[in-house]
Amino acid sequence: MVLIMLAGVLSAHATTTPARHRHKMVAASTSHRLVAHSSARARAGAAYGHAEVAHVAGRVSAHGHATMVYVRGKRARVRYYGERFTASSFTDQNLLTMNDVSAGEDPVVRAAAIEALGNMNGTVLAIDPSDGRILAMVNQKLALSAGAEPCSTIKVAVALSALKEGLVKADTPVKLGGHYSVDLTHALARSINLYFEVLGRSMGFERVKHYANEFGLGELAGYNIPGEHLGVYPDTVLPAASGGVGRMCSFGESISMTPLQLGALVSAIANGGTLYYLQHPTTQAEVTNFQPQVKRLLDIKDVIPQILPGMEGAVDFRDGTARSLRTNFESFPVFGKTGTCSDNGTRFGWFVSYGDAPTGRIVTVIFLEGGRDTFGPKAAELTGQFYRAMFDRNYFLQSKPETAALVGTGGAAQQ
């Protein structure tokens, strides 16, 4: 069994902390070493008690502006400066959908998506991963925009890359300092930043970028979808003073990803490795004459079973970052990844998943923009409401021959 050693990573992590954030570093009254990002992105994660804040060991929760950190069983008070948000998490629901073109969408899926999103400022994207058809796209203006920092959802691409490079398997322990080590399954489920920083540094920027581009980041995900904007995957590594490739692999800093790009990648995971161009029919005639368009085949079929336990654990583990989904829905397995970060007063909340329904798999992306009420676990909660709304409409009892062939391929059935 391979054991990745982390010699000197703690000191390296400290020296690469951006200068503009150093005055915000936390102070902990404990004899044990604590590594925690103090940037706005880290606080966004800590504020909701999940592990999208980098740490060596322990559980993080928050009470107002004072965060309690439990390090190897000992409690320490951590103080930080509160982040101010200028964006609102809510809007008029009618404004979200007023310019949407929906005549070619599945009416049940669209109604459920609108119900789940409510008046939160965001977008819901639902995809049939067997052919790349967009079943519903609520708030199309935001869904087709230039995108935003992917936050911790970038870890899905990084995990696939590391698996293909042979760095780790699902159960390979990676040493993160002291006696603390973690494997890929738990690092994905709990979104442990330091783990993915280690993977990123081990691969190097050129390999990380190679896989990201192969997975569709930095290029249009749609096939002739009017108004679709292009996300950005930079050609140069993030400066070392800003965290370097490690920061890119833990938070996706300097990367701009669109909901369509993320949905296309997870669709490839759900279907066993085919990266389809996403298509959005705008009329019933286009639905009738729909023809899938393959962008390329991804060589990931052999590693998909290694990534799924972590994506399932995010939803089902007691400390999984997406466990809020199960508040509303428990009828079939869901594999997903949350993401939370912020930029200049706006917080982003991502959740991407595929549901392994009896009638075939369905991929969903919920992306939220706003303030303190916006974060990844909230997007996961809304995804549970989305599945529940479709379940209540008997959607998963329908016969769906076009997706039936997908069941039992490239995913949970092969574990």
C-alpha positions as CSV (number, residue, x, y, z in Angstrom):
1,M,0.0,0.0,0.0
2,V,1.4,3.4,-1.0
3,L,1.7,6.0,1.7
4,I,2.2,9.5,0.5
5,M,4.5,11.4,2.9
6,L,4.0,15.1,3.6
7,A,7.5,16.1,4.6
8,G,7.6,19.8,5.2
9,V,4.2,20.5,3.9
10,L,3.0,22.3,7.0
11,S,5.8,24.8,6.8
12,A,5.4,25.1,3.0
13,H,1.6,25.7,3.5
14,A,2.4,28.5,5.9
15,T,4.9,30.2,3.6
16,T,2.5,30.2,0.7
17,T,-0.3,31.9,2.5
18,P,-1.1,35.0,0.5
19,A,0.3,38.1,2.1
20,R,-3.1,39.9,1.9
21,H,-4.6,37.2,4.2
22,R,-1.8,36.9,6.8
23,H,-3.2,39.5,9.1
24,K,-6.4,37.4,9.4
25,M,-4.6,34.2,10.5
26,V,-6.4,32.5,13.4
27,A,-4.8,32.2,16.9
28,A,-5.5,29.0,18.8
29,S,-4.8,28.4,22.5
30,T,-3.6,24.8,22.1
31,S,-0.2,23.0,22.2
32,H,-1.2,21.0,19.1
33,R,-0.5,22.3,15.6
34,L,-3.5,23.6,13.7
35,V,-3.5,24.4,10.0
36,A,-6.4,26.5,8.8
37,H,-6.9,28.8,6.0
38,S,-8.1,32.2,7.2
39,S,-9.2,33.6,3.9
40,A,-12.8,34.3,3.1
41,R,-13.2,30.9,1.4
42,A,-12.0,29.1,4.5
43,R,-14.3,31.0,6.8
44,A,-17.2,30.3,4.4
45,G,-16.6,26.6,5.0
46,A,-16.0,26.9,8.8
47,A,-19.1,28.9,9.3
48,Y,-21.3,25.8,8.5
49,G,-19.3,23.2,10.4
50,H,-18.0,21.2,7.4
51,A,-14.5,20.4,6.4
52,E,-14.1,22.6,3.3
53,V,-11.7,24.5,5.6
54,A,-8.3,22.9,5.6
55,H,-7.3,21.4,8.9
56,V,-4.8,18.8,10.4
57,A,-7.3,17.2,12.6
58,G,-10.5,17.9,14.4
59,R,-14.0,19.1,14.0
60,V,-15.0,22.7,13.2
61,S,-18.1,24.5,14.2
62,A,-19.0,28.2,14.5
63,H,-20.8,30.5,16.9
64,G,-21.1,34.0,15.6
65,H,-17.6,35.5,15.1
66,A,-15.8,33.0,17.4
67,T,-15.1,29.5,16.1
68,M,-14.6,26.6,18.3
69,V,-12.0,24.1,17.0
70,Y,-11.6,20.6,18.5
71,V,-8.0,19.4,17.9
72,R,-7.4,15.8,18.9
73,G,-10.1,16.1,21.5
74,K,-8.9,19.4,23.0
75,R,-11.0,22.5,22.6
76,A,-9.5,25.8,21.5
77,R,-11.1,29.2,20.8
78,V,-10.3,30.6,17.4
79,R,-11.0,34.2,16.6
80,Y,-11.4,35.6,13.1
81,Y,-12.6,38.7,11.4
82,G,-16.2,38.3,10.2
83,E,-16.7,38.5,6.4
84,R,-19.2,41.0,5.0
85,F,-21.5,40.1,2.2
86,T,-23.0,42.6,-0.2
87,A,-24.9,40.2,-2.3
88,S,-28.4,38.8,-1.5
89,S,-29.2,35.1,-1.4
90,F,-32.8,35.7,-2.4
91,T,-34.7,37.2,-5.3
92,D,-38.1,37.3,-6.9
93,Q,-38.8,33.8,-8.2
94,N,-40.5,35.2,-11.3
95,L,-37.3,37.1,-12.2
96,L,-35.3,33.8,-12.2
97,T,-37.3,32.2,-15.0
98,M,-38.8,35.1,-17.0
99,N,-36.4,34.7,-20.0
100,D,-36.1,30.9,-19.9
101,V,-36.8,29.0,-23.1
102,S,-38.5,25.8,-21.8
103,A,-40.7,24.4,-24.5
104,G,-38.3,21.5,-25.1
105,E,-37.7,20.6,-21.5
106,D,-39.2,17.8,-19.5
107,P,-42.2,19.6,-17.7
108,V,-42.0,17.4,-14.6
109,V,-38.3,17.9,-14.1
110,R,-38.6,21.7,-14.7
111,A,-41.5,22.0,-12.3
112,A,-39.6,20.1,-9.6
113,A,-36.5,22.2,-10.2
114,I,-38.4,25.5,-9.8
115,E,-40.1,24.2,-6.7
116,A,-36.8,23.2,-5.1
117,L,-34.9,26.5,-6.0
118,G,-37.7,28.6,-4.6
119,N,-36.7,32.2,-4.3
120,M,-33.0,31.5,-3.8
121,N,-30.7,33.3,-6.3
122,G,-29.3,30.4,-8.3
123,T,-29.8,28.0,-11.1
124,V,-30.8,24.3,-11.4
125,L,-29.5,22.1,-14.2
126,A,-30.8,18.6,-14.8
127,I,-29.1,16.3,-17.4
128,D,-29.7,12.8,-18.8
129,P,-26.2,11.4,-18.7
130,S,-27.0,8.7,-21.2
131,D,-27.1,11.2,-24.1
132,G,-26.3,14.7,-22.8
133,R,-29.8,16.1,-23.1
134,I,-30.6,18.9,-20.7
135,L,-33.9,18.0,-19.1
136,A,-34.4,21.3,-17.4
137,M,-32.4,24.5,-17.0
138,V,-33.9,27.0,-14.5
139,N,-32.5,30.6,-14.6
140,Q,-30.8,30.1,-18.0
141,K,-29.1,33.4,-17.8
142,L,-27.0,32.3,-14.8
143,A,-26.5,28.8,-16.1
144,L,-25.1,30.0,-19.3
145,S,-23.0,32.8,-17.8
146,A,-19.2,32.8,-17.7
147,G,-19.3,30.8,-14.5
148,A,-17.6,31.2,-11.1
149,E,-14.9,29.7,-9.0
150,P,-15.7,26.0,-8.6
151,C,-14.8,26.0,-4.9
152,S,-14.5,22.4,-3.7
153,T,-16.3,20.8,-6.6
154,I,-12.9,21.0,-8.4
155,K,-11.9,18.1,-6.1
156,V,-13.8,15.7,-8.4
157,A,-11.6,16.5,-11.3
158,V,-8.4,16.4,-9.1
159,A,-9.4,13.1,-7.7
160,L,-10.0,11.5,-11.1
161,S,-6.6,13.0,-12.2
162,A,-4.7,11.5,-9.2
163,L,-6.4,8.1,-9.7
164,K,-5.4,8.1,-13.4
165,E,-1.8,9.1,-12.5
166,G,-1.7,6.1,-10.1
167,L,-0.9,8.4,-7.1
168,V,-3.7,7.0,-4.9
169,K,-6.6,4.6,-4.7
170,A,-9.7,5.0,-2.7
171,D,-8.2,3.6,0.4
172,T,-4.6,4.9,0.1
173,P,-3.7,6.8,3.4
174,V,-2.1,10.2,2.8
175,K,-0.2,11.6,5.7
176,L,-1.1,15.2,6.5
177,G,1.2,15.8,9.4
178,G,1.7,14.3,12.9
179,H,-0.3,11.1,13.2
180,Y,-3.1,12.3,11.0
181,S,-3.7,10.7,7.6
182,V,-6.8,10.3,5.4
183,D,-7.8,8.4,2.3
184,L,-9.5,9.6,-0.8
185,T,-13.0,8.4,0.2
186,H,-13.0,10.4,3.4
187,A,-11.2,13.4,1.8
188,L,-13.9,13.7,-0.8
189,A,-16.8,13.1,1.7
190,R,-15.5,15.6,4.2
191,S,-13.9,17.9,1.5
192,I,-10.5,18.1,3.2
193,N,-8.5,20.8,1.4
194,L,-5.0,19.9,2.6
195,Y,-5.4,16.4,1.1
196,F,-6.1,17.8,-2.4
197,E,-3.4,20.4,-2.1
198,V,-1.0,17.5,-1.6
199,L,-2.3,15.7,-4.7
200,G,-2.0,18.9,-6.7
201,R,1.6,19.5,-5.7
202,S,2.4,15.9,-6.4
203,M,1.1,16.0,-9.9
204,G,2.3,19.5,-10.8
205,F,0.4,22.2,-12.7
206,E,1.0,20.8,-16.2
207,R,-0.6,17.4,-15.4
208,V,-3.4,19.0,-13.4
209,K,-4.2,21.3,-16.3
210,H,-3.9,18.4,-18.9
211,Y,-6.6,16.5,-17.1
212,A,-8.8,19.5,-16.4
213,N,-8.9,20.3,-20.1
214,E,-9.5,16.7,-21.0
215,F,-12.5,16.7,-18.6
216,G,-13.9,19.8,-20.4
217,L,-12.9,22.7,-18.3
218,G,-11.9,25.7,-20.3
219,E,-14.1,24.9,-23.3
220,L,-17.8,25.2,-24.2
221,A,-19.8,22.3,-22.8
222,G,-22.9,22.8,-24.9
223,Y,-23.7,22.0,-28.5
224,N,-25.1,25.1,-30.3
225,I,-26.7,26.5,-27.1
226,P,-27.3,30.2,-27.7
227,G,-25.9,32.5,-25.1
228,E,-23.5,30.0,-23.5
229,H,-20.3,31.6,-22.2
230,L,-16.9,30.0,-21.8
231,G,-15.4,29.2,-18.4
232,V,-11.7,29.8,-17.9
233,Y,-8.9,27.4,-17.0
234,P,-5.7,29.5,-16.8
235,D,-2.6,28.7,-18.8
236,T,-0.3,29.6,-16.0
237,V,-0.2,28.4,-12.4
238,L,-1.5,30.5,-9.5
239,P,1.5,32.3,-8.0
240,A,3.2,30.6,-5.1
241,A,2.4,33.6,-2.9
242,S,-1.3,32.9,-3.5
243,G,-1.1,29.2,-2.9
244,G,0.1,27.8,-6.2
245,V,-1.3,24.6,-7.8
246,G,-2.3,23.3,-4.3
247,R,-4.8,26.2,-3.9
248,M,-6.1,25.6,-7.4
249,C,-6.8,21.9,-6.5
250,S,-8.5,22.6,-3.2
251,F,-10.6,25.6,-3.9
252,G,-10.3,26.1,-7.7
253,E,-8.8,29.5,-7.2
254,S,-8.2,31.4,-10.5
255,I,-10.5,28.9,-12.3
256,S,-13.9,29.9,-13.7
257,M,-16.2,26.9,-14.2
258,T,-19.8,26.9,-15.6
259,P,-22.6,24.7,-14.3
260,L,-22.7,23.1,-17.8
261,Q,-19.0,22.1,-17.6
262,L,-19.5,20.6,-14.2
263,G,-22.6,18.8,-15.3
264,A,-21.0,17.4,-18.4
265,L,-18.1,16.0,-16.3
266,V,-20.3,14.3,-13.7
267,S,-22.5,13.0,-16.5
268,A,-19.3,11.2,-17.9
269,I,-18.8,9.7,-14.4
270,A,-22.4,8.6,-14.3
271,N,-22.4,6.9,-17.8
272,G,-18.9,5.3,-17.6
273,G,-16.7,7.8,-19.4
274,T,-18.5,9.4,-22.4
275,L,-18.2,13.2,-22.4
276,Y,-21.2,14.4,-24.3
277,Y,-21.9,17.8,-25.7
278,L,-24.8,19.0,-23.7
279,Q,-27.9,19.9,-25.8
280,H,-30.9,21.9,-24.8
281,P,-33.9,21.2,-27.0
282,T,-36.1,24.3,-27.4
283,T,-39.1,22.7,-29.2
284,Q,-40.9,19.3,-29.0
285,A,-39.7,18.7,-32.6
286,E,-36.1,19.0,-31.4
287,V,-36.9,16.5,-28.6
288,T,-38.4,14.0,-31.2
289,N,-35.4,14.3,-33.5
290,F,-32.7,14.4,-30.7
291,Q,-29.4,13.0,-31.6
292,P,-26.6,12.6,-29.0
293,Q,-23.3,14.4,-29.8
294,V,-20.1,12.8,-28.3
295,K,-17.3,15.2,-27.6
296,R,-14.8,12.5,-26.6
297,L,-14.4,9.4,-24.6
298,L,-12.6,9.8,-21.3
299,D,-10.3,7.0,-20.1
300,I,-11.8,6.9,-16.6
301,K,-13.9,3.8,-16.6
302,D,-11.3,1.9,-14.5
303,V,-11.2,4.6,-11.8
304,I,-14.9,5.4,-11.5
305,P,-15.4,2.8,-8.8
306,Q,-12.6,4.4,-6.8
307,I,-14.2,7.8,-6.7
308,L,-17.8,6.8,-6.1
309,P,-17.4,5.8,-2.4
310,G,-16.3,9.4,-1.6
311,M,-19.0,11.0,-3.6
312,E,-21.6,8.7,-1.9
313,G,-20.0,9.4,1.5
314,A,-20.5,13.1,1.0
315,V,-24.2,12.4,1.1
316,D,-24.4,9.5,3.5
317,F,-21.5,9.8,6.0
318,R,-22.4,11.3,9.3
319,D,-19.9,14.1,8.7
320,G,-20.3,14.3,4.9
321,T,-20.6,17.8,3.6
322,A,-23.8,17.0,1.6
323,R,-25.6,15.1,4.4
324,S,-28.4,17.8,4.4
325,L,-29.7,16.1,1.1
326,R,-30.9,13.2,3.2
327,T,-33.2,15.5,5.2
328,N,-35.5,15.5,2.2
329,F,-34.8,12.3,0.3
330,E,-33.6,8.8,0.9
331,S,-35.2,6.7,-1.8
332,F,-32.1,5.9,-3.9
333,P,-28.4,6.4,-3.9
334,V,-27.0,9.8,-4.7
335,F,-23.3,10.6,-5.4
336,G,-22.2,14.2,-5.1
337,K,-19.8,16.9,-4.1
338,T,-20.4,20.3,-2.5
339,G,-18.5,23.5,-2.9
340,T,-18.5,26.8,-0.9
341,C,-16.3,29.9,-1.3
342,S,-16.7,33.6,-1.8
343,D,-15.3,36.5,-3.8
344,N,-15.6,40.2,-3.1
345,G,-18.7,40.0,-1.0
346,T,-20.5,37.3,-2.9
347,R,-20.7,33.7,-1.7
348,F,-21.0,30.7,-4.0
349,G,-22.7,27.5,-3.2
350,W,-22.3,24.5,-5.5
351,F,-23.7,20.9,-5.4
352,V,-23.3,18.5,-8.3
353,S,-24.6,14.9,-8.1
354,Y,-26.1,12.0,-9.9
355,G,-29.0,10.1,-8.6
356,D,-29.1,6.3,-9.3
357,A,-32.8,6.2,-9.8
358,P,-34.7,3.0,-10.8
359,T,-35.6,4.5,-14.1
360,G,-32.1,5.6,-15.0
361,R,-29.5,8.1,-13.7
362,I,-30.0,11.8,-13.6
363,V,-27.3,14.5,-13.1
364,T,-28.1,17.7,-11.3
365,V,-26.1,20.9,-10.7
366,I,-27.4,23.5,-8.3
367,F,-25.3,26.7,-8.2
368,L,-26.2,29.5,-5.8
369,E,-24.9,33.1,-5.5
370,G,-25.6,35.4,-2.6
371,G,-24.6,36.1,1.0
372,R,-24.4,34.3,4.3
373,D,-27.4,32.0,3.4
374,T,-25.6,30.7,0.3
375,F,-23.3,27.7,0.7
376,G,-22.7,24.2,-0.7
377,P,-24.7,22.2,1.9
378,K,-27.7,24.4,1.2
379,A,-27.4,23.5,-2.5
380,A,-27.3,19.8,-1.4
381,E,-30.4,20.4,0.7
382,L,-32.2,21.9,-2.3
383,T,-31.1,18.9,-4.4
384,G,-32.9,16.6,-1.9
385,Q,-36.0,18.7,-2.3
386,F,-35.7,18.5,-6.1
387,Y,-35.5,14.7,-6.0
388,R,-38.4,14.6,-3.5
389,A,-40.5,16.8,-5.7
390,M,-40.0,14.5,-8.7
391,F,-40.6,11.5,-6.5
392,D,-43.9,12.9,-5.3
393,R,-44.9,13.5,-9.0
394,N,-44.2,9.8,-9.7
395,Y,-41.4,10.7,-12.1
396,F,-39.3,7.7,-11.0
397,L,-42.1,5.3,-11.8
398,Q,-42.2,6.2,-15.5
399,S,-40.8,3.8,-18.0
400,K,-37.7,5.5,-19.6
401,P,-36.3,3.1,-22.2
402,E,-33.8,5.7,-23.4
403,T,-32.0,5.5,-20.0
404,A,-32.6,1.9,-19.0
405,A,-29.4,0.7,-20.7
406,L,-27.5,3.0,-18.4
407,V,-28.4,1.1,-15.2
408,G,-25.6,-1.2,-14.1
409,T,-22.8,0.4,-16.2
410,G,-19.8,2.3,-15.0
411,G,-21.1,3.1,-11.6
412,A,-22.4,1.8,-8.3
413,A,-23.5,-1.5,-9.7
414,Q,-19.8,-2.3,-10.4
415,Q,-18.6,-1.6,-6.9
